[in-house]
Amino acid sequence: MGIPETVGSFNVLASNCPALERMAICNTDTVGDSELVFIAAKFTSLKKLCIKNCPISDTGVKSMGEGCPSLVKLKVKRCRGVTKASVCTAFLHNSCDAQLSPSRN
């Protein structure tokens, strides 16, 4: 995006792009569970989401599973607070292809 990814910047994006279908969030300390909860609530048309190297947890992944009915692909890479179990169980209700790549220690 070129600006810090916060609830405020996601709010502007949601207002201007309500039908956004793809999003990639990479290598930022400003996107955590509260931002994922916001994304899940505001970006209901989201089909593909990639989150890489962000301080999220199982709570954030669960919110995506509950709030994004159109999500068909979720990639979570190198996010230390996320377990494989949460990625698998968050999307049992739909046909989302959820993938978790391990964190590097």
N, C-alpha and C positions, 0 to 999 in steps of 0.2 A: 504494500500500500504506500510506502514511503513516509508514513506517519506512525506514531506509536499506536499499536492495536490495543484499544481500551474499550470499555462499554460505550463511552462517548463517540469514539470514531466508528464503532460498529453501528451505533444508532443512526449516524449520518448515512452510512452505507445502506442500512436497511430502509431508510426513508427514500433514498434515491434509486435503489435497486431491489425492490420488493420481490422480484421473481428470480433472484440470483440462484443459480443451480450448482455452481462449483466454487469451492473456496480452499485455499492452501494457506496454512499458518505455520511458519517455520522460524526456528531459532530466535524466539523472543521470550523474554522474562515477563512481559506484560500481559500475556494471555494465560489465565488460570481457569479454575472451575467457574468463577462468577461470570467470566466472559463466555464460556461455553453454555452456561444456563441462559444467558442473554441470546446467544446465537440460536439455540434451540427454540426459544420463544419467538424470535423475530424472523428467522429465515426458514419458514416452513416449506418453501419450494426447493430447498437445498437437496441435491441429489448425490453430490460427491464432496467429501471433506477429507483433507489430509492435514494432520497435525504432527509436526516434527520438532522434537527437542524443546518442548514447552512444559512449564511446571503445572501440569494438570494431574488429576487423580481419578480414581474410579467414580467419584461423585460427578465429575464433569462428563465422563463417558456415559454414565447412566442418564444424565439430563438430555444428551443427544438422542439416546434411544427412546426416551419418552416424548421428546418434542419435535422430532424431525420425521414426520410420516412418509416423506418422499425419499429419504436417504436410501440409496442403493449401494453405496460404497463408502467405507470409512477406513482410513489408514492412520494408524497411530505408530509413530516411530520415535524411539529414544526419549520417551516420556517416562521418567523414573517412577512416578506415582501411580501408574496404571498397570493393572494385572490382566493376564490373559482371561481369567474367569469373568471379569467385568465386561470386557469387550465381547465375549461370547454370549453372556446372558442378557446384555442390554439390547440385543437385536434378535432375540429368539422369536418375537412376534411378527417380524417381517422378513423379507428375503434379502436383507442387507448383507453385502460381502464385507465383513469386518475383519481387519488384519492388524496384528500387533507385532512390531519388530522390537527385539529386546534393546534395553538400555545398554550403553557402554559404560563400564565402571573404570 
